Amino acid sequence: MLQALCLTLPLGGCLLSGDPPEPGLDIPQAYRNGPKNPRAAEIATPPLDWWRGFRSRELTDIIEQTREANLDVAAAVARIVQADAQARITGAALLPAVDLDGSAARSRSSQTLGGSGTSSGSSERDNLSASLSASYEIDFWGKNRSALRASEELAVASRFDREVVGLTTVVSAANAYFLVLSSQDRLRVARDNLQSASRVLNLIQQRVNAGTASALETSQQESVVATLRAAIPPLEQTLTQNRNALAVLMARSPESVRVRGGSLNSIAVPRVTPGLPSELLTQRPDIRQAEANLASANANVENARAQFLPSITLTGEGGYQSAVLKTLLRPESMFYNAAAGLTQPIFEGGRLLGNLDLQKGRQDELLQTYRKAVISGFADVENALDAIRQTALRERLQRDVVASSRRAFDISEQRLSEGTIDLVTVLQTQQTLYQALDTLVQARLAHLQAVVSLYQALGGGWRPLPVEASNAR
């Protein structure tokens, strides 16, 4: 066996050689849409409780309840338990397997086997045995160690998966709350415009009574009032759906959730600094998860290579065996046996080669997945930074549109009451104001969602420290 082991040493060195592939990442020095001041780019990463920056107590309460009770997060925690258990199962191959066996048997054979019909004497016998057996595979080539490392890395990846789910859940809760506020704002705009249209309708009816307006003008304004009234139920339905979405995120029934809401204008817009692109590799849990999965694949490739090499197994058994209980534990009843075996795969029908190619293919797949996660992370930050700038500009410009439209409508309403303007102009200014107010609400919502998306792109809300599967063994 020693000669066979010496012959396989050079082969083992060839098979086990090979470094993990390099990702070949091109990390930019700074974000294109980030701060131009280098010192500003080095500001600390987003705080763990970044949602408090919006300065909404109700939003903070909703997010904290969501983090504690969300069912997706609970499922991710259960996957961590499974991954840790699998790592312990895999790691058991590195330790000896020891079994205790005890047995007692009584047997009797036939006394007339000779065919003479006479008894051949007592044929009853007892057999008592107590033994301890052990087996151990020497992990000479690191096959079992690499399998354990692969399972441990998967356990690490499961922890980052929990952080990904937690971050996604918090972002979903924030966006759902903002959608509730936007629905309330849009409902408020629709109802205010309905009141304005009703007020104009009353002015037209007064002019009809005075003989200065026609029934056609009354019908036109009645159509506007009816259209605005018909726009309210869909907005109320959207509000209910957004509230129910929050209830699902909080793992509660819709009937037990009360969302007061308010207005998007009461929400503060926090200032978010993206930091340096190199920090993103440790800030985003999805990138860390992809990195851990790649490390697991690297270990699986090592395990597949080691399966080509001999496996050395030691077995031993010792104990006591006797036909009488009182002599079972005497020294003369003791027995033992020990053996060492070496198994070298010769022909497996292509199974080992297929497994190696499978693990290499999986390794390459996860390498590309890791590279994509990093590149996508940079793109997400750039998109979020650009969205914040563009939506802030859009909101500011839309406020100017609302101010101009409101002045035009107020003037047209005043002139309508004076009888110095036609209804067509009033209808135009009224419709323009309604659309401007509704668009402003949507612009405000887009601005807040862009801020949330930047927090998500930066991996905000979790502490970017090394995560180890401490319970993996």
BELNORZI-V657333 format. One record per residue. N is the residue number from 1. RES is the residue in one small letter. SS is DSSP state (helix for helix, strand for strand, loop for the rest). Layout:
n->(N	N)
res->(RES	RES)
ss->(SS	SS)
//
This chain:
n->(1	2	3	4	5	6	7	8	9	10	11	12	13	14	15	16	17	18	19	20	21	22	23	24	25	26	27	28	29	30	31	32	33	34	35	36	37	38	39	40	41	42	43	44	45	46	47	48	49	50	51	52	53	54	55	56	57	58	59	60	61	62	63	64	65	66	67	68	69	70	71	72	73	74	75	76	77	78	79	80	81	82	83	84	85	86	87	88	89	90	91	92	93	94	95	96	97	98	99	100	101	102	103	104	105	106	107	108	109	110	111	112	113	114	115	116	117	118	119	120	121	122	123	124	125	126	127	128	129	130	131	132	133	134	135	136	137	138	139	140	141	142	143	144	145	146	147	148	149	150	151	152	153	154	155	156	157	158	159	160	161	162	163	164	165	166	167	168	169	170	171	172	173	174	175	176	177	178	179	180	181	182	183	184	185	186	187	188	189	190	191	192	193	194	195	196	197	198	199	200	201	202	203	204	205	206	207	208	209	210	211	212	213	214	215	216	217	218	219	220	221	222	223	224	225	226	227	228	229	230	231	232	233	234	235	236	237	238	239	240	241	242	243	244	245	246	247	248	249	250	251	252	253	254	255	256	257	258	259	260	261	262	263	264	265	266	267	268	269	270	271	272	273	274	275	276	277	278	279	280	281	282	283	284	285	286	287	288	289	290	291	292	293	294	295	296	297	298	299	300	301	302	303	304	305	306	307	308	309	310	311	312	313	314	315	316	317	318	319	320	321	322	323	324	325	326	327	328	329	330	331	332	333	334	335	336	337	338	339	340	341	342	343	344	345	346	347	348	349	350	351	352	353	354	355	356	357	358	359	360	361	362	363	364	365	366	367	368	369	370	371	372	373	374	375	376	377	378	379	380	381	382	383	384	385	386	387	388	389	390	391	392	393	394	395	396	397	398	399	400	401	402	403	404	405	406	407	408	409	410	411	412	413	414	415	416	417	418	419	420	421	422	423	424	425	426	427	428	429	430	431	432	433	434	435	436	437	438	439	440	441	442	443	444	445	446	447	448	449	450	451	452	453	454	455	456	457	458	459	460	461	462	463	464	465	466	467	468	469	470	471	472	473)
res->(m	l	q	a	l	c	l	t	l	p	l	g	g	c	l	l	s	g	d	p	p	e	p	g	l	d	i	p	q	a	y	r	n	g	p	k	n	p	r	a	a	e	i	a	t	p	p	l	d	w	w	r	g	f	r	s	r	e	l	t	d	i	i	e	q	t	r	e	a	n	l	d	v	a	a	a	v	a	r	i	v	q	a	d	a	q	a	r	i	t	g	a	a	l	l	p	a	v	d	l	d	g	s	a	a	r	s	r	s	s	q	t	l	g	g	s	g	t	s	s	g	s	s	e	r	d	n	l	s	a	s	l	s	a	s	y	e	i	d	f	w	g	k	n	r	s	a	l	r	a	s	e	e	l	a	v	a	s	r	f	d	r	e	v	v	g	l	t	t	v	v	s	a	a	n	a	y	f	l	v	l	s	s	q	d	r	l	r	v	a	r	d	n	l	q	s	a	s	r	v	l	n	l	i	q	q	r	v	n	a	g	t	a	s	a	l	e	t	s	q	q	e	s	v	v	a	t	l	r	a	a	i	p	p	l	e	q	t	l	t	q	n	r	n	a	l	a	v	l	m	a	r	s	p	e	s	v	r	v	r	g	g	s	l	n	s	i	a	v	p	r	v	t	p	g	l	p	s	e	l	l	t	q	r	p	d	i	r	q	a	e	a	n	l	a	s	a	n	a	n	v	e	n	a	r	a	q	f	l	p	s	i	t	l	t	g	e	g	g	y	q	s	a	v	l	k	t	l	l	r	p	e	s	m	f	y	n	a	a	a	g	l	t	q	p	i	f	e	g	g	r	l	l	g	n	l	d	l	q	k	g	r	q	d	e	l	l	q	t	y	r	k	a	v	i	s	g	f	a	d	v	e	n	a	l	d	a	i	r	q	t	a	l	r	e	r	l	q	r	d	v	v	a	s	s	r	r	a	f	d	i	s	e	q	r	l	s	e	g	t	i	d	l	v	t	v	l	q	t	q	q	t	l	y	q	a	l	d	t	l	v	q	a	r	l	a	h	l	q	a	v	v	s	l	y	q	a	l	g	g	g	w	r	p	l	p	v	e	a	s	n	a	r)
ss->(loop	helix	helix	helix	helix	helix	helix	helix	helix	helix	helix	helix	helix	helix	helix	helix	loop	loop	loop	loop	loop	loop	loop	loop	loop	loop	loop	loop	loop	loop	loop	loop	loop	loop	loop	loop	loop	helix	helix	helix	helix	loop	loop	loop	loop	loop	loop	loop	loop	helix	helix	helix	helix	helix	loop	loop	helix	helix	helix	helix	helix	helix	helix	helix	helix	helix	helix	helix	helix	loop	helix	helix	helix	helix	helix	helix	helix	helix	helix	helix	helix	helix	helix	helix	helix	helix	helix	helix	helix	helix	helix	helix	helix	helix	loop	loop	strand	strand	strand	strand	strand	strand	strand	strand	strand	strand	strand	strand	loop	loop	loop	loop	loop	loop	loop	loop	loop	loop	loop	loop	loop	loop	loop	strand	strand	strand	strand	strand	strand	strand	strand	strand	strand	strand	strand	strand	strand	strand	loop	loop	loop	loop	helix	helix	helix	helix	helix	helix	helix	helix	helix	helix	helix	helix	helix	helix	helix	helix	helix	helix	helix	helix	helix	helix	helix	helix	helix	helix	helix	helix	helix	helix	helix	helix	helix	helix	helix	helix	helix	helix	helix	helix	helix	helix	helix	helix	helix	helix	helix	helix	helix	helix	helix	helix	helix	helix	helix	helix	helix	helix	helix	helix	helix	helix	helix	helix	helix	helix	helix	helix	loop	loop	loop	loop	helix	helix	helix	helix	helix	helix	helix	helix	helix	helix	helix	helix	helix	helix	helix	helix	helix	helix	helix	helix	helix	helix	helix	helix	helix	helix	helix	helix	helix	helix	helix	helix	helix	helix	helix	loop	loop	loop	loop	helix	helix	helix	loop	loop	loop	loop	loop	loop	loop	helix	helix	helix	loop	loop	loop	loop	loop	loop	loop	loop	loop	loop	helix	helix	helix	helix	helix	helix	helix	loop	helix	helix	helix	helix	helix	helix	helix	helix	helix	helix	helix	helix	helix	helix	helix	helix	helix	helix	helix	helix	helix	helix	loop	loop	loop	loop	strand	strand	strand	strand	strand	strand	strand	strand	strand	strand	strand	strand	loop	loop	helix	helix	helix	loop	loop	loop	helix	helix	helix	strand	strand	strand	strand	strand	strand	strand	strand	strand	strand	loop	loop	loop	loop	loop	loop	loop	helix	helix	helix	helix	helix	helix	helix	helix	helix	helix	helix	helix	helix	helix	helix	helix	helix	helix	helix	helix	helix	helix	helix	helix	helix	helix	helix	helix	helix	helix	helix	helix	helix	helix	helix	helix	helix	helix	helix	helix	helix	helix	helix	helix	helix	helix	helix	helix	helix	helix	helix	helix	helix	helix	helix	helix	helix	helix	helix	helix	helix	helix	helix	helix	helix	helix	helix	helix	loop	loop	loop	loop	helix	helix	helix	helix	helix	helix	helix	helix	helix	helix	helix	helix	helix	helix	helix	helix	helix	helix	helix	helix	helix	helix	helix	helix	helix	helix	helix	helix	helix	helix	helix	helix	helix	helix	helix	loop	loop	loop	loop	loop	loop	loop	loop	loop	loop	loop	loop	loop	loop	loop	loop)
//
